[in-house]
Each structure stands twice: as structure tokens, then as C-alpha cells.
Amino acid sequence: MPGTYTVDAAGAIPLDQAVQLHGELAQLDLAWGYARNGCHARTHLMARAMEQRGLGPGKVWAFADDPQRMLTIPDPSVPHVIIELGHHVAPTIRVRQPGGTVEPMVIDPLVHHEPLTIPRWQLGLSGLSARIVETALSQPPIPQLGGSGYHPGPDPPSGIDAHALAAIQFFQELIRQQRTHEYHEVP
């Protein structure tokens, strides 16, 4: 059940509500166990859920600046395995901090169990030298590639909502197949 959120004149919510929001979005079935791909679809669907709650999300992108220094996250489905990524994206929300300042915070259950400031999120990606780009939902992170900001490049022909849902369904099926294979192997 979605919580109630208090958005102030600066478009920010209190930190405790950001923590609540992160918990709610982490409960959505967005194929969290398949981290190798799909951050664009997860971000899109989380942003839609945030909008349905009356919130105004943005996005933050991290791009590996060197093929020798990729972004990395732990693989949630395989212990002690690290996934390398060329880029990653997650939704942001403006948060009023306890001291009164407003700061964008990242909602990314793949990286951490609570909202993070953008520098802490970047650190969680092992991307200290990554190029960070903050965008509005409909703003492409690399304008010369076009598109609406769903992912770097042109939008899918099926539309972004349909593509995001289909991508998550595909990744959910991959997770189911992986679990079936793990538990039903012939000795």
C-alpha cells in the first residue's frame, strides 16, 4: 500500500518519507535478482510509481569513463560475483535533509537498501571517475543520441511504457529459469 507523501514548496519530501518510498519501491517486482541489464526499465517503472504517488522524480546516470574502469555492482543472484556496467541509471527525488537543505537523493535498491546522495550512489557503483549526469524524466542523458531519456539513444518503437514492462517480464522469466536450473539439476 503506497504511503502518503508531503511535498513542500521546493518539491521535496522529508528524509523519513524518502526512506519509506525507497522501501515501497524495493517491494515492487522489478526483477531485482537480474542486475546485468534493465536499469532503464526499472527506473522508468519506479519513476511512474513515484508520479502516481504525487512526486516529481528525476534521473541520475553514471557512465564509465574508461573501459578499464567499468561501473560495478554485486550480482544479487550469485554470491561474490561482480557485474560490470558501462552505464547505470536510477530515479532521484528531492529530499529535505534534517538541517533544512534540499538535495536530490537516489532510489536504487540494486545499489543500496536506503536512499543515497548522488556522491554516495556513485561510490556504491565503484564509479569514482564515472561521468554523472542528472536529467529530468523526459531529458536524454546524451542529447546527440536522441530519445526521450528512457535509455541512451532513440526510444524503442513499441513505446517506453510497453518496452519497460516487456523488459521486466523478460528478466523475471530469466530469474525463474535460473532458479529452476539451480534446484533441478541432475546430479
QUIGI-V711214 format. One record per residue. N is the residue number from 1. RES is the residue in one small letter. OMEGA is omega in whole degrees, -180 to 180 (none if undefined). Layout:
N & RES & OMEGA
N & RES & OMEGA
//
This chain:
1 & m & -179
2 & p & 178
3 & g & 176
4 & t & -176
5 & y & 179
6 & t & -180
7 & v & -178
8 & d & -177
9 & a & 178
10 & a & -179
11 & g & -176
12 & a & 173
13 & i & 178
14 & p & -178
15 & l & -179
16 & d & 177
17 & q & 176
18 & a & 177
19 & v & 177
20 & q & 179
21 & l & 179
22 & h & 179
23 & g & 179
24 & e & -178
25 & l & 177
26 & a & 179
27 & q & 177
28 & l & 180
29 & d & -177
30 & l & 176
31 & a & -179
32 & w & -179
33 & g & 179
34 & y & -174
35 & a & -175
36 & r & -176
37 & n & 172
38 & g & -179
39 & c & 179
40 & h & 180
41 & a & 178
42 & r & -179
43 & t & -180
44 & h & -178
45 & l & 175
46 & m & 179
47 & a & 177
48 & r & 178
49 & a & 178
50 & m & 178
51 & e & 178
52 & q & 178
53 & r & 179
54 & g & -178
55 & l & -180
56 & g & -177
57 & p & 170
58 & g & 177
59 & k & 170
60 & v & -179
61 & w & 172
62 & a & 179
63 & f & 175
64 & a & -177
65 & d & -176
66 & d & 180
67 & p & 177
68 & q & -178
69 & r & -180
70 & m & 171
71 & l & 179
72 & t & 172
73 & i & 176
74 & p & 176
75 & d & -177
76 & p & -177
77 & s & -178
78 & v & -179
79 & p & 174
80 & h & 177
81 & v & 180
82 & i & 177
83 & i & 176
84 & e & -178
85 & l & 174
86 & g & 175
87 & h & 177
88 & h & 179
89 & v & 177
90 & a & 178
91 & p & 175
92 & t & 174
93 & i & 178
94 & r & -175
95 & v & 174
96 & r & -179
97 & q & -179
98 & p & 178
99 & g & 177
100 & g & 179
101 & t & 177
102 & v & -177
103 & e & 174
104 & p & 176
105 & m & -175
106 & v & 175
107 & i & -176
108 & d & -180
109 & p & 176
110 & l & -174
111 & v & -176
112 & h & -177
113 & h & 178
114 & e & 178
115 & p & -179
116 & l & 168
117 & t & -179
118 & i & 178
119 & p & 179
120 & r & 177
121 & w & 179
122 & q & 177
123 & l & 179
124 & g & 177
125 & l & -173
126 & s & -176
127 & g & -177
128 & l & 180
129 & s & -180
130 & a & 174
131 & r & -178
132 & i & 179
133 & v & 174
134 & e & -180
135 & t & 166
136 & a & -178
137 & l & -175
138 & s & -178
139 & q & 179
140 & p & -180
141 & p & 177
142 & i & -171
143 & p & -177
144 & q & 177
145 & l & 178
146 & g & 180
147 & g & -176
148 & s & -176
149 & g & 176
150 & y & 173
151 & h & 180
152 & p & 179
153 & g & -177
154 & p & 178
155 & d & 178
156 & p & -179
157 & p & -179
158 & s & -176
159 & g & -173
160 & i & 179
161 & d & -179
162 & a & -180
163 & h & -179
164 & a & 179
165 & l & -180
166 & a & 180
167 & a & 180
168 & i & 178
169 & q & 178
170 & f & -179
171 & f & 176
172 & q & 178
173 & e & 176
174 & l & 178
175 & i & 179
176 & r & 180
177 & q & 179
178 & q & 180
179 & r & 179
180 & t & 180
181 & h & -178
182 & e & -172
183 & y & -177
184 & h & 177
185 & e & 176
186 & v & -178
187 & p & none
//
